[in-house]
């Protein structure tokens, strides 16, 4: 496959990365050519975009031969085989490293323009380049984000030779590559338009991505309101929060002894919302019903109301196609398991916090 340009390659690559859409993803492009590809991936995954700056170490006298790479944070990767072949000594390596580390620092300042880097710690980081030739820069990039605390590292590129893919597998948790041709000479041969990406273009793309992120962070599109969920002749009180570009929906099912106002449940919901998950905190019993023990322990009744709430909330614009998880507390835990056991509910995950999940066994 020959790609029209980097944007075309990015759109095709994004399709292979759709399985990451429910994770807390950060997309990092390798400047300069990897950034236009990364833009399309970040857009498809509704993920923030940044760069990870790395530089190749060229062999003295033959700069086209890559003997390693350096990256942000002082990361260094050296290809011992190439070093031996080229008879490169420690002094020559140190000189090349010093030169390229200065360029790394310059590019960090140029591309980010003084803004802080995106938070890497605890996230799934997708590293994107326009192609992988030797794998040295890709390996360095993986080590940079590992050092910054990435929970998972996915390396993605439109094209790379099989040998390079094998070399980088040990550095990444997952490697996604659209084409691994045998007759590989250079990344550019797999693009019709391989015009060099300039520093100015990288800055423009990052600023555009930042502006889109700022609009989301402003809260203009955020839904956060009290709702009444129909349950037969009753209306059950709840709180629906939908952050911009929500990735999935978690319905909190509260039974007796727990409510949508529980500080613990509020704290869990707030943490999920910060990660881009929509939440519905719902009381399965009215205030009057909570005093009737037979209703408190009526798991079938609670499950029926919870299933109805899931159907109701899916009618909200933008929520119909989202994966749904259930968070059960108290007797709501048993109701959550009951609902999830029904394939028609299309529930993707269940979490029970204490309560009586054992009461679902008889059902």
BALOBA-1460 file (C-alpha; in Angstrom, 3 decimals):
// residues 363
<rec num="1" residu="x" x="0.000" y="0.000" z="0.000"/>
<rec num="2" residu="x" x="1.238" y="3.480" z="-0.896"/>
<rec num="3" residu="x" x="-0.254" y="6.323" z="1.160"/>
<rec num="4" residu="x" x="-1.351" y="9.588" z="-0.437"/>
<rec num="5" residu="x" x="0.248" y="11.671" z="2.311"/>
<rec num="6" residu="x" x="0.744" y="11.641" z="6.074"/>
<rec num="7" residu="x" x="-2.857" y="12.627" z="6.814"/>
<rec num="8" residu="x" x="-4.123" y="9.729" z="4.691"/>
<rec num="9" residu="x" x="-1.784" y="7.356" z="6.521"/>
<rec num="10" residu="x" x="-2.975" y="8.726" z="9.858"/>
<rec num="11" residu="x" x="-6.633" y="8.114" z="9.066"/>
<rec num="12" residu="x" x="-5.932" y="4.526" z="8.029"/>
<rec num="13" residu="x" x="-3.762" y="3.948" z="11.086"/>
<rec num="14" residu="x" x="-6.481" y="5.345" z="13.349"/>
<rec num="15" residu="x" x="-8.887" y="2.642" z="12.175"/>
<rec num="16" residu="x" x="-6.477" y="-0.002" z="13.483"/>
<rec num="17" residu="x" x="-6.362" y="1.764" z="16.849"/>
<rec num="18" residu="x" x="-10.112" y="2.033" z="17.475"/>
<rec num="19" residu="x" x="-9.887" y="-0.637" z="20.175"/>
<rec num="20" residu="x" x="-8.175" y="1.959" z="22.390"/>
<rec num="21" residu="x" x="-11.109" y="4.392" z="22.298"/>
<rec num="22" residu="x" x="-12.386" y="3.398" z="25.759"/>
<rec num="23" residu="x" x="-8.983" y="3.837" z="27.438"/>
<rec num="24" residu="x" x="-7.417" y="6.973" z="28.887"/>
<rec num="25" residu="x" x="-5.269" y="7.657" z="25.829"/>
<rec num="26" residu="x" x="-2.596" y="10.248" z="25.143"/>
<rec num="27" residu="x" x="-1.297" y="10.465" z="21.564"/>
<rec num="28" residu="x" x="2.305" y="11.597" z="21.108"/>
<rec num="29" residu="x" x="3.694" y="12.336" z="17.662"/>
<rec num="30" residu="x" x="7.394" y="12.000" z="16.878"/>
<rec num="31" residu="x" x="8.421" y="15.296" z="15.251"/>
<rec num="32" residu="x" x="8.437" y="16.270" z="12.688"/>
<rec num="33" residu="x" x="6.891" y="13.819" z="10.237"/>
<rec num="34" residu="x" x="4.998" y="11.832" z="12.841"/>
<rec num="35" residu="x" x="2.897" y="14.775" z="14.000"/>
<rec num="36" residu="x" x="0.558" y="15.058" z="10.951"/>
<rec num="37" residu="x" x="-0.070" y="11.310" z="11.279"/>
<rec num="38" residu="x" x="-0.672" y="11.631" z="15.028"/>
<rec num="39" residu="x" x="-3.203" y="14.428" z="14.489"/>
<rec num="40" residu="x" x="-5.537" y="12.029" z="12.679"/>
<rec num="41" residu="x" x="-5.088" y="9.331" z="15.325"/>
<rec num="42" residu="x" x="-5.806" y="11.763" z="18.168"/>
<rec num="43" residu="x" x="-8.889" y="13.066" z="16.378"/>
<rec num="44" residu="x" x="-10.289" y="9.565" z="15.818"/>
<rec num="45" residu="x" x="-9.680" y="8.535" z="19.445"/>
<rec num="46" residu="x" x="-10.869" y="11.888" z="20.870"/>
<rec num="47" residu="x" x="-7.544" y="12.011" z="22.691"/>
<rec num="48" residu="x" x="-5.177" y="14.872" z="23.555"/>
<rec num="49" residu="x" x="-2.130" y="15.386" z="21.347"/>
<rec num="50" residu="x" x="1.452" y="16.256" z="22.210"/>
<rec num="51" residu="x" x="4.948" y="15.414" z="21.009"/>
<rec num="52" residu="x" x="7.780" y="13.302" z="22.345"/>
<rec num="53" residu="x" x="11.059" y="14.719" z="21.082"/>
<rec num="54" residu="x" x="13.793" y="12.282" z="20.063"/>
<rec num="55" residu="x" x="16.768" y="12.603" z="17.711"/>
<rec num="56" residu="x" x="18.768" y="10.061" z="15.761"/>
<rec num="57" residu="x" x="22.486" y="9.672" z="16.355"/>
<rec num="58" residu="x" x="24.195" y="9.495" z="12.969"/>
<rec num="59" residu="x" x="27.510" y="7.727" z="12.517"/>
<rec num="60" residu="x" x="30.451" y="10.163" z="12.175"/>
<rec num="61" residu="x" x="31.178" y="10.691" z="8.495"/>
<rec num="62" residu="x" x="28.067" y="8.734" z="7.520"/>
<rec num="63" residu="x" x="25.144" y="10.535" z="9.193"/>
<rec num="64" residu="x" x="22.594" y="8.527" z="7.205"/>
<rec num="65" residu="x" x="23.657" y="5.422" z="9.188"/>
<rec num="66" residu="x" x="21.841" y="5.478" z="12.532"/>
<rec num="67" residu="x" x="23.835" y="4.269" z="15.526"/>
<rec num="68" residu="x" x="21.293" y="5.254" z="18.186"/>
<rec num="69" residu="x" x="18.999" y="7.991" z="19.429"/>
<rec num="70" residu="x" x="18.517" y="10.450" z="22.283"/>
<rec num="71" residu="x" x="15.293" y="11.753" z="23.762"/>
<rec num="72" residu="x" x="13.740" y="14.020" z="26.355"/>
<rec num="73" residu="x" x="14.848" y="13.413" z="29.914"/>
<rec num="74" residu="x" x="18.333" y="12.252" z="28.929"/>
<rec num="75" residu="x" x="17.228" y="8.932" z="27.408"/>
<rec num="76" residu="x" x="19.886" y="7.324" z="25.182"/>
<rec num="77" residu="x" x="19.575" y="4.259" z="22.932"/>
<rec num="78" residu="x" x="22.699" y="2.862" z="21.257"/>
<rec num="79" residu="x" x="22.935" y="0.187" z="18.560"/>
<rec num="80" residu="x" x="26.050" y="-1.711" z="19.640"/>
<rec num="81" residu="x" x="26.232" y="-3.639" z="16.371"/>
<rec num="82" residu="x" x="26.365" y="-0.453" z="14.288"/>
<rec num="83" residu="x" x="28.845" y="1.100" z="16.719"/>
<rec num="84" residu="x" x="31.156" y="-1.880" z="16.330"/>
<rec num="85" residu="x" x="30.757" y="-1.953" z="12.553"/>
<rec num="86" residu="x" x="31.574" y="1.750" z="12.271"/>
<rec num="87" residu="x" x="34.355" y="1.595" z="14.857"/>
<rec num="88" residu="x" x="32.780" y="4.462" z="16.770"/>
<rec num="89" residu="x" x="34.553" y="5.180" z="20.049"/>
<rec num="90" residu="x" x="33.217" y="6.697" z="23.292"/>
<rec num="91" residu="x" x="34.514" y="10.172" z="22.443"/>
<rec num="92" residu="x" x="32.767" y="10.251" z="19.062"/>
<rec num="93" residu="x" x="29.560" y="8.935" z="20.613"/>
<rec num="94" residu="x" x="29.679" y="11.600" z="23.328"/>
<rec num="95" residu="x" x="30.138" y="14.357" z="20.743"/>
<rec num="96" residu="x" x="27.178" y="13.146" z="18.684"/>
<rec num="97" residu="x" x="25.073" y="12.769" z="21.801"/>
<rec num="98" residu="x" x="25.861" y="16.293" z="23.016"/>
<rec num="99" residu="x" x="25.013" y="17.787" z="19.627"/>
<rec num="100" residu="x" x="21.679" y="16.012" z="19.320"/>
<rec num="101" residu="x" x="20.683" y="16.630" z="22.946"/>
<rec num="102" residu="x" x="21.022" y="20.359" z="22.279"/>
<rec num="103" residu="x" x="18.689" y="19.916" z="19.315"/>
<rec num="104" residu="x" x="16.219" y="17.997" z="21.495"/>
<rec num="105" residu="x" x="16.155" y="20.911" z="23.946"/>
<rec num="106" residu="x" x="15.669" y="23.413" z="21.120"/>
<rec num="107" residu="x" x="12.769" y="21.465" z="19.659"/>
<rec num="108" residu="x" x="11.051" y="21.017" z="23.018"/>
<rec num="109" residu="x" x="11.045" y="24.799" z="23.472"/>
<rec num="110" residu="x" x="10.059" y="25.439" z="19.860"/>
<rec num="111" residu="x" x="7.209" y="22.960" z="19.668"/>
<rec num="112" residu="x" x="5.644" y="23.449" z="23.101"/>
<rec num="113" residu="x" x="6.195" y="27.192" z="23.266"/>
<rec num="114" residu="x" x="6.462" y="27.216" z="27.044"/>
<rec num="115" residu="x" x="3.307" y="25.198" z="27.742"/>
<rec num="116" residu="x" x="3.691" y="22.183" z="30.050"/>
<rec num="117" residu="x" x="3.753" y="18.715" z="28.494"/>
<rec num="118" residu="x" x="0.660" y="16.543" z="28.661"/>
<rec num="119" residu="x" x="0.405" y="14.234" z="31.676"/>
<rec num="120" residu="x" x="1.839" y="10.809" z="30.789"/>
<rec num="121" residu="x" x="1.707" y="9.042" z="34.156"/>
<rec num="122" residu="x" x="-0.901" y="6.303" z="34.392"/>
<rec num="123" residu="x" x="-2.173" y="6.652" z="30.820"/>
<rec num="124" residu="x" x="-2.121" y="4.558" z="27.667"/>
<rec num="125" residu="x" x="0.376" y="6.386" z="25.467"/>
<rec num="126" residu="x" x="0.191" y="5.948" z="21.697"/>
<rec num="127" residu="x" x="3.481" y="6.882" z="20.030"/>
<rec num="128" residu="x" x="2.990" y="7.740" z="16.361"/>
<rec num="129" residu="x" x="5.555" y="8.203" z="13.593"/>
<rec num="130" residu="x" x="5.191" y="8.385" z="9.819"/>
<rec num="131" residu="x" x="7.314" y="5.250" z="9.520"/>
<rec num="132" residu="x" x="9.969" y="3.209" z="11.290"/>
<rec num="133" residu="x" x="13.258" y="2.596" z="9.498"/>
<rec num="134" residu="x" x="15.766" y="1.237" z="12.034"/>
<rec num="135" residu="x" x="13.682" y="1.545" z="15.201"/>
<rec num="136" residu="x" x="16.227" y="3.576" z="17.181"/>
<rec num="137" residu="x" x="14.081" y="6.689" z="17.573"/>
<rec num="138" residu="x" x="10.992" y="4.591" z="18.281"/>
<rec num="139" residu="x" x="12.823" y="2.694" z="21.021"/>
<rec num="140" residu="x" x="14.053" y="5.950" z="22.532"/>
<rec num="141" residu="x" x="10.523" y="7.363" z="22.498"/>
<rec num="142" residu="x" x="9.217" y="4.260" z="24.275"/>
<rec num="143" residu="x" x="11.847" y="4.647" z="26.981"/>
<rec num="144" residu="x" x="11.038" y="8.335" z="27.442"/>
<rec num="145" residu="x" x="7.370" y="7.671" z="28.205"/>
<rec num="146" residu="x" x="8.198" y="4.605" z="30.308"/>
<rec num="147" residu="x" x="10.382" y="6.824" z="32.470"/>
<rec num="148" residu="x" x="7.479" y="9.280" z="32.751"/>
<rec num="149" residu="x" x="5.184" y="6.580" z="34.129"/>
<rec num="150" residu="x" x="3.064" y="5.492" z="31.155"/>
<rec num="151" residu="x" x="0.753" y="2.643" z="32.166"/>
<rec num="152" residu="x" x="0.841" y="1.163" z="28.668"/>
<rec num="153" residu="x" x="2.832" y="2.005" z="25.546"/>
<rec num="154" residu="x" x="1.460" y="1.463" z="22.043"/>
<rec num="155" residu="x" x="3.798" y="2.153" z="19.124"/>
<rec num="156" residu="x" x="1.999" y="2.891" z="15.857"/>
<rec num="157" residu="x" x="3.293" y="3.620" z="12.359"/>
<rec num="158" residu="x" x="1.922" y="3.207" z="8.841"/>
<rec num="159" residu="x" x="4.980" y="1.343" z="7.545"/>
<rec num="160" residu="x" x="8.122" y="-0.393" z="8.817"/>
<rec num="161" residu="x" x="10.339" y="-3.285" z="7.723"/>
<rec num="162" residu="x" x="9.840" y="-6.569" z="9.549"/>
<rec num="163" residu="x" x="13.253" y="-6.345" z="11.198"/>
<rec num="164" residu="x" x="12.513" y="-2.956" z="12.732"/>
<rec num="165" residu="x" x="9.177" y="-4.190" z="14.067"/>
<rec num="166" residu="x" x="10.928" y="-7.109" z="15.762"/>
<rec num="167" residu="x" x="13.460" y="-4.758" z="17.358"/>
<rec num="168" residu="x" x="10.846" y="-2.452" z="18.866"/>
<rec num="169" residu="x" x="8.513" y="-5.142" z="20.217"/>
<rec num="170" residu="x" x="10.560" y="-5.438" z="23.379"/>
<rec num="171" residu="x" x="10.065" y="-1.743" z="24.162"/>
<rec num="172" residu="x" x="6.302" y="-1.402" z="23.584"/>
<rec num="173" residu="x" x="3.316" y="-3.288" z="24.965"/>
<rec num="174" residu="x" x="1.725" y="-3.266" z="21.515"/>
<rec num="175" residu="x" x="3.039" y="-2.470" z="18.045"/>
<rec num="176" residu="x" x="0.581" y="-1.521" z="15.293"/>
<rec num="177" residu="x" x="1.927" y="-1.256" z="11.756"/>
<rec num="178" residu="x" x="-0.181" y="-1.231" z="8.593"/>
<rec num="179" residu="x" x="2.529" y="-2.388" z="6.191"/>
<rec num="180" residu="x" x="5.702" y="-4.429" z="6.792"/>
<rec num="181" residu="x" x="7.197" y="-4.750" z="3.280"/>
<rec num="182" residu="x" x="10.211" y="-6.910" z="2.527"/>
<rec num="183" residu="x" x="11.598" y="-4.496" z="-0.042"/>
<rec num="184" residu="x" x="11.987" y="-1.539" z="2.291"/>
<rec num="185" residu="x" x="14.569" y="1.127" z="1.457"/>
<rec num="186" residu="x" x="13.155" y="4.300" z="3.007"/>
<rec num="187" residu="x" x="9.940" y="5.525" z="4.623"/>
<rec num="188" residu="x" x="9.369" y="8.040" z="1.822"/>
<rec num="189" residu="x" x="8.980" y="5.373" z="-0.865"/>
<rec num="190" residu="x" x="5.601" y="4.442" z="0.662"/>
<rec num="191" residu="x" x="4.121" y="7.934" z="0.248"/>
<rec num="192" residu="x" x="3.073" y="9.734" z="-2.925"/>
<rec num="193" residu="x" x="3.542" y="13.058" z="-1.133"/>
<rec num="194" residu="x" x="6.362" y="12.949" z="1.409"/>
<rec num="195" residu="x" x="6.992" y="16.677" z="1.632"/>
<rec num="196" residu="x" x="9.114" y="17.499" z="4.652"/>
<rec num="197" residu="x" x="7.139" y="18.713" z="7.663"/>
<rec num="198" residu="x" x="8.456" y="22.038" z="8.956"/>
<rec num="199" residu="x" x="8.813" y="23.237" z="12.536"/>
<rec num="200" residu="x" x="6.120" y="25.829" z="11.840"/>
<rec num="201" residu="x" x="3.704" y="23.130" z="10.673"/>
<rec num="202" residu="x" x="4.299" y="21.093" z="13.843"/>
<rec num="203" residu="x" x="3.649" y="24.163" z="16.001"/>
<rec num="204" residu="x" x="0.468" y="24.972" z="14.076"/>
<rec num="205" residu="x" x="-0.890" y="21.436" z="14.416"/>
<rec num="206" residu="x" x="-0.188" y="21.359" z="18.155"/>
<rec num="207" residu="x" x="-1.771" y="24.774" z="18.692"/>
<rec num="208" residu="x" x="-4.877" y="23.667" z="16.804"/>
<rec num="209" residu="x" x="-5.112" y="20.540" z="18.970"/>
<rec num="210" residu="x" x="-4.647" y="22.650" z="22.119"/>
<rec num="211" residu="x" x="-7.441" y="24.992" z="21.062"/>
<rec num="212" residu="x" x="-9.802" y="22.042" z="20.575"/>
<rec num="213" residu="x" x="-8.845" y="20.705" z="23.998"/>
<rec num="214" residu="x" x="-9.421" y="24.101" z="25.606"/>
<rec num="215" residu="x" x="-12.941" y="24.219" z="24.201"/>
<rec num="216" residu="x" x="-13.670" y="20.853" z="25.787"/>
<rec num="217" residu="x" x="-12.097" y="21.866" z="29.099"/>
<rec num="218" residu="x" x="-14.170" y="25.063" z="29.217"/>
<rec num="219" residu="x" x="-17.243" y="23.007" z="30.188"/>
<rec num="220" residu="x" x="-19.475" y="24.555" z="27.501"/>
<rec num="221" residu="x" x="-20.591" y="21.117" z="26.293"/>
<rec num="222" residu="x" x="-20.664" y="19.424" z="29.699"/>
<rec num="223" residu="x" x="-23.958" y="18.019" z="30.968"/>
<rec num="224" residu="x" x="-24.319" y="18.073" z="34.754"/>
<rec num="225" residu="x" x="-27.878" y="18.049" z="36.040"/>
<rec num="226" residu="x" x="-30.398" y="16.390" z="38.328"/>
<rec num="227" residu="x" x="-32.739" y="14.022" z="36.506"/>
<rec num="228" residu="x" x="-35.846" y="11.967" z="37.246"/>
<rec num="229" residu="x" x="-35.730" y="8.453" z="35.831"/>
<rec num="230" residu="x" x="-39.093" y="6.757" z="35.115"/>
<rec num="231" residu="x" x="-39.721" y="3.490" z="36.998"/>
<rec num="232" residu="x" x="-43.299" y="2.422" z="36.409"/>
<rec num="233" residu="x" x="-45.476" y="5.012" z="38.141"/>
<rec num="234" residu="x" x="-42.498" y="6.392" z="40.080"/>
<rec num="235" residu="x" x="-39.729" y="8.826" z="39.223"/>
<rec num="236" residu="x" x="-36.340" y="7.924" z="40.695"/>
<rec num="237" residu="x" x="-33.950" y="10.806" z="41.454"/>
<rec num="238" residu="x" x="-30.515" y="10.770" z="39.867"/>
<rec num="239" residu="x" x="-27.578" y="12.910" z="38.810"/>
<rec num="240" residu="x" x="-26.339" y="12.725" z="35.208"/>
<rec num="241" residu="x" x="-22.901" y="14.057" z="34.276"/>
<rec num="242" residu="x" x="-21.557" y="13.831" z="30.729"/>
<rec num="243" residu="x" x="-18.085" y="15.320" z="30.111"/>
<rec num="244" residu="x" x="-17.172" y="16.477" z="26.600"/>
<rec num="245" residu="x" x="-16.374" y="13.603" z="24.260"/>
<rec num="246" residu="x" x="-17.405" y="10.979" z="26.828"/>
<rec num="247" residu="x" x="-15.892" y="7.556" z="26.103"/>
<rec num="248" residu="x" x="-18.311" y="5.361" z="28.058"/>
<rec num="249" residu="x" x="-21.103" y="5.534" z="30.639"/>
<rec num="250" residu="x" x="-21.139" y="4.230" z="34.222"/>
<rec num="251" residu="x" x="-24.491" y="3.861" z="36.002"/>
<rec num="252" residu="x" x="-24.241" y="3.866" z="39.808"/>
<rec num="253" residu="x" x="-26.904" y="1.659" z="41.396"/>
<rec num="254" residu="x" x="-27.575" y="2.570" z="45.036"/>
<rec num="255" residu="x" x="-29.724" y="0.379" z="47.246"/>
<rec num="256" residu="x" x="-30.383" y="0.713" z="50.971"/>
<rec num="257" residu="x" x="-27.810" y="2.435" z="53.159"/>
<rec num="258" residu="x" x="-26.226" y="4.200" z="50.192"/>
<rec num="259" residu="x" x="-27.398" y="7.033" z="47.986"/>
<rec num="260" residu="x" x="-26.358" y="9.214" z="45.100"/>
<rec num="261" residu="x" x="-25.183" y="11.730" z="47.737"/>
<rec num="262" residu="x" x="-22.671" y="9.291" z="49.272"/>
<rec num="263" residu="x" x="-19.263" y="11.040" z="49.554"/>
<rec num="264" residu="x" x="-17.492" y="7.829" z="48.560"/>
<rec num="265" residu="x" x="-19.596" y="7.334" z="45.460"/>
<rec num="266" residu="x" x="-19.297" y="11.019" z="44.572"/>
<rec num="267" residu="x" x="-15.511" y="10.735" z="44.797"/>
<rec num="268" residu="x" x="-15.464" y="7.686" z="42.517"/>
<rec num="269" residu="x" x="-17.791" y="9.387" z="40.032"/>
<rec num="270" residu="x" x="-15.662" y="12.549" z="39.994"/>
<rec num="271" residu="x" x="-12.533" y="10.511" z="39.246"/>
<rec num="272" residu="x" x="-14.304" y="8.748" z="36.374"/>
<rec num="273" residu="x" x="-15.568" y="12.047" z="34.973"/>
<rec num="274" residu="x" x="-12.037" y="13.447" z="34.978"/>
<rec num="275" residu="x" x="-11.047" y="10.462" z="32.844"/>
<rec num="276" residu="x" x="-13.774" y="11.232" z="30.314"/>
<rec num="277" residu="x" x="-16.475" y="8.817" z="31.519"/>
<rec num="278" residu="x" x="-20.131" y="9.833" z="31.804"/>
<rec num="279" residu="x" x="-21.900" y="8.901" z="35.056"/>
<rec num="280" residu="x" x="-25.471" y="8.471" z="36.260"/>
<rec num="281" residu="x" x="-25.834" y="8.288" z="40.044"/>
<rec num="282" residu="x" x="-29.214" y="6.732" z="40.747"/>
<rec num="283" residu="x" x="-31.223" y="5.754" z="43.842"/>
<rec num="284" residu="x" x="-33.174" y="2.565" z="43.122"/>
<rec num="285" residu="x" x="-35.580" y="3.220" z="45.999"/>
<rec num="286" residu="x" x="-37.460" y="6.358" z="46.936"/>
<rec num="287" residu="x" x="-37.009" y="7.863" z="50.396"/>
<rec num="288" residu="x" x="-40.322" y="6.327" z="51.516"/>
<rec num="289" residu="x" x="-39.441" y="2.867" z="50.187"/>
<rec num="290" residu="x" x="-36.102" y="2.636" z="51.983"/>
<rec num="291" residu="x" x="-37.915" y="1.931" z="55.257"/>
<rec num="292" residu="x" x="-39.680" y="-1.150" z="53.855"/>
<rec num="293" residu="x" x="-37.342" y="-4.107" z="54.319"/>
<rec num="294" residu="x" x="-39.133" y="-6.356" z="51.822"/>
<rec num="295" residu="x" x="-38.450" y="-3.780" z="49.103"/>
<rec num="296" residu="x" x="-34.853" y="-3.278" z="50.214"/>
<rec num="297" residu="x" x="-34.183" y="-6.989" z="49.669"/>
<rec num="298" residu="x" x="-36.295" y="-7.351" z="46.516"/>
<rec num="299" residu="x" x="-33.442" y="-7.786" z="44.044"/>
<rec num="300" residu="x" x="-35.814" y="-8.506" z="41.168"/>
<rec num="301" residu="x" x="-37.532" y="-5.149" z="41.724"/>
<rec num="302" residu="x" x="-34.218" y="-3.301" z="41.994"/>
<rec num="303" residu="x" x="-32.827" y="-5.004" z="38.892"/>
<rec num="304" residu="x" x="-35.919" y="-4.130" z="36.885"/>
<rec num="305" residu="x" x="-35.563" y="-0.475" z="37.820"/>
<rec num="306" residu="x" x="-31.858" y="-0.480" z="37.029"/>
<rec num="307" residu="x" x="-32.430" y="-2.086" z="33.623"/>
<rec num="308" residu="x" x="-35.054" y="0.561" z="32.896"/>
<rec num="309" residu="x" x="-32.620" y="3.301" z="33.894"/>
<rec num="310" residu="x" x="-29.998" y="1.929" z="31.503"/>
<rec num="311" residu="x" x="-32.533" y="1.960" z="28.660"/>
<rec num="312" residu="x" x="-33.634" y="5.485" z="29.610"/>
<rec num="313" residu="x" x="-30.167" y="7.021" z="29.760"/>
<rec num="314" residu="x" x="-29.231" y="5.516" z="26.399"/>
<rec num="315" residu="x" x="-31.863" y="7.779" z="24.850"/>
<rec num="316" residu="x" x="-29.760" y="10.847" z="25.620"/>
<rec num="317" residu="x" x="-28.065" y="12.356" z="22.594"/>
<rec num="318" residu="x" x="-24.531" y="11.054" z="22.237"/>
<rec num="319" residu="x" x="-24.926" y="8.237" z="24.782"/>
<rec num="320" residu="x" x="-26.712" y="5.582" z="22.735"/>
<rec num="321" residu="x" x="-23.543" y="4.068" z="21.277"/>
<rec num="322" residu="x" x="-21.360" y="4.273" z="24.397"/>
<rec num="323" residu="x" x="-20.302" y="1.136" z="26.295"/>
<rec num="324" residu="x" x="-22.142" y="0.903" z="29.637"/>
<rec num="325" residu="x" x="-20.740" y="-0.244" z="32.972"/>
<rec num="326" residu="x" x="-22.570" y="-0.683" z="36.290"/>
<rec num="327" residu="x" x="-21.266" y="0.323" z="39.718"/>
<rec num="328" residu="x" x="-23.357" y="-1.344" z="42.421"/>
<rec num="329" residu="x" x="-23.422" y="-0.408" z="46.102"/>
<rec num="330" residu="x" x="-25.380" y="-2.057" z="48.932"/>
<rec num="331" residu="x" x="-28.273" y="-4.095" z="47.512"/>
<rec num="332" residu="x" x="-27.649" y="-2.269" z="44.240"/>
<rec num="333" residu="x" x="-24.635" y="-4.572" z="43.816"/>
<rec num="334" residu="x" x="-26.897" y="-7.612" z="43.449"/>
<rec num="335" residu="x" x="-29.160" y="-5.699" z="41.071"/>
<rec num="336" residu="x" x="-26.162" y="-4.737" z="38.924"/>
<rec num="337" residu="x" x="-25.084" y="-8.373" z="38.581"/>
<rec num="338" residu="x" x="-28.642" y="-9.422" z="37.721"/>
<rec num="339" residu="x" x="-28.917" y="-6.817" z="34.949"/>
<rec num="340" residu="x" x="-25.466" y="-7.583" z="33.533"/>
<rec num="341" residu="x" x="-26.349" y="-11.290" z="33.290"/>
<rec num="342" residu="x" x="-29.014" y="-10.451" z="30.712"/>
<rec num="343" residu="x" x="-27.369" y="-10.217" z="27.247"/>
<rec num="344" residu="x" x="-30.081" y="-7.792" z="26.147"/>
<rec num="345" residu="x" x="-28.773" y="-5.208" z="28.623"/>
<rec num="346" residu="x" x="-25.473" y="-4.922" z="26.679"/>
<rec num="347" residu="x" x="-23.561" y="-4.135" z="29.879"/>
<rec num="348" residu="x" x="-19.794" y="-4.250" z="29.373"/>
<rec num="349" residu="x" x="-18.545" y="-4.300" z="32.983"/>
<rec num="350" residu="x" x="-19.714" y="-4.483" z="36.607"/>
<rec num="351" residu="x" x="-18.059" y="-3.228" z="39.791"/>
<rec num="352" residu="x" x="-19.539" y="-3.954" z="43.224"/>
<rec num="353" residu="x" x="-18.548" y="-1.856" z="46.235"/>
<rec num="354" residu="x" x="-19.472" y="-3.833" z="49.325"/>
<rec num="355" residu="x" x="-23.170" y="-4.533" z="49.662"/>
<rec num="356" residu="x" x="-24.842" y="-7.890" z="49.017"/>
<rec num="357" residu="x" x="-23.833" y="-9.206" z="45.601"/>
<rec num="358" residu="x" x="-24.459" y="-12.706" z="46.978"/>
<rec num="359" residu="x" x="-28.204" y="-12.055" z="46.860"/>
<rec num="360" residu="x" x="-28.058" y="-12.235" z="43.074"/>
<rec num="361" residu="x" x="-27.059" y="-15.928" z="43.200"/>
<rec num="362" residu="x" x="-30.597" y="-17.214" z="43.713"/>
<rec num="363" residu="x" x="-31.690" y="-15.337" z="40.617"/>
